[in-house]
Amino acid sequence: MNIKEIRELLELMAEHNLGEIEVEKDDMKIKLRKLANGRIMVEGAPQMAAPAPAAMPASAPAAAAAPAGQPAVEEGVTIVRSPMVGTFYAAPAPDQPPYVTVGKVIKEGDVLCIIEAMKLMNEIKAELGGTVIEVMVQNGQTVEYDQPIFKIKKS
């Protein structure tokens, strides 16, 4: 599924005043859902940049050889990185509490944040369970591809 097809789905939603649409094509499944604030939440969207793991496990040698500009990581801590360029949102809406905060225990599949890219809301989900030890970006901040956004201590 490409951007043009996703745009067509968005136009279809608007034209027929749909609140949600789910499409499965080949081995790809995408779900578009209109939120109360009028924005569109996307689940299962194709990556807009080269694919990369959302969470990179840290090991002692990797931490010691971290390139300049990349934070060193303690043992047992995983850095969750942004899978795309976009705007980071900690909560589903401005009047809602954040998905996660420092000290929150999470499990695999929990939503960590939303990254808005090209007017599409992309849920970023945890790939492992643990405790959030640092939120590395501010709400509303633009994030770059592969930028560290969370530190999670594995449970």
Residue pairs with C-beta under 8 A, 6 or more apart in sequence:
1 23
1 25
1 28
1 30
1 46
2 46
3 48
3 118
5 25
6 30
6 32
6 42
6 45
6 120
9 21
9 23
9 30
9 32
10 32
10 40
12 18
12 21
13 21
13 32
13 34
13 40
18 34
19 33
19 34
20 31
20 32
20 33
20 34
21 31
21 32
22 29
22 30
22 31
22 32
23 29
23 30
23 31
24 30
28 44
28 46
29 44
30 42
30 43
30 44
30 45
30 46
31 42
31 43
31 44
32 40
32 41
32 42
32 120
33 40
33 41
33 43
34 40
34 41
35 41
35 92
35 93
35 121
36 93
37 93
37 94
39 116
39 119
39 121
40 119
40 120
40 121
41 92
41 114
41 121
41 123
42 120
42 121
42 122
42 123
43 123
45 120
45 122
47 83
47 84
48 84
48 85
48 117
48 118
49 83
49 84
49 85
49 145
50 145
51 83
52 81
52 83
52 145
52 146
53 81
53 127
54 80
54 81
54 83
54 124
54 125
54 127
55 78
55 79
55 80
55 81
55 126
55 127
55 128
55 152
56 78
56 79
56 81
57 78
58 73
58 74
58 75
58 76
58 77
58 78
58 79
59 75
60 75
62 73
63 72
63 73
63 74
63 75
64 72
66 72
66 73
70 148
71 79
71 148
73 79
73 151
76 153
76 154
77 133
77 151
77 152
77 153
77 154
78 128
78 130
78 151
78 152
78 154
79 148
79 150
79 151
80 112
80 124
80 126
80 127
80 148
80 149
80 150
80 151
80 152
81 146
81 147
81 148
81 149
82 88
82 115
82 124
82 143
82 144
82 145
82 146
82 147
82 148
82 149
83 115
83 122
83 124
83 145
84 115
84 117
84 122
84 145
85 117
85 142
85 143
85 144
85 145
86 115
86 116
86 117
86 118
86 122
86 142
86 143
87 115
87 116
87 117
87 140
87 141
87 142
87 143
88 113
88 114
88 115
88 137
88 138
88 139
88 140
88 141
88 142
88 143
88 149
89 113
89 114
89 115
89 116
89 121
89 139
89 140
90 98
90 99
90 100
90 113
90 135
90 139
91 97
91 98
91 99
91 139
92 99
92 114
98 113
98 139
99 110
99 111
99 112
99 113
99 114
100 106
100 110
100 112
100 113
100 132
100 135
100 150
101 132
101 135
102 132
102 133
102 134
102 135
103 131
103 132
103 133
104 131
104 132
105 129
105 130
105 131
105 155
106 112
106 126
106 129
106 130
106 131
106 132
106 152
107 126
107 129
108 126
108 127
108 128
108 129
109 125
109 126
110 125
110 126
111 123
111 124
111 125
111 126
112 124
112 125
112 126
112 132
112 149
112 150
113 123
113 124
113 149
113 150
114 121
114 122
114 123
114 124
115 121
115 122
115 124
115 143
116 122
124 149
126 152
128 152
128 154
129 154
129 155
130 152
130 153
130 154
130 155
131 152
131 153
131 155
132 150
132 151
132 152
133 151
133 152
133 153
134 150
134 151
135 149
135 150
136 148
136 149
136 150
136 151
137 143
137 147
137 149
143 149
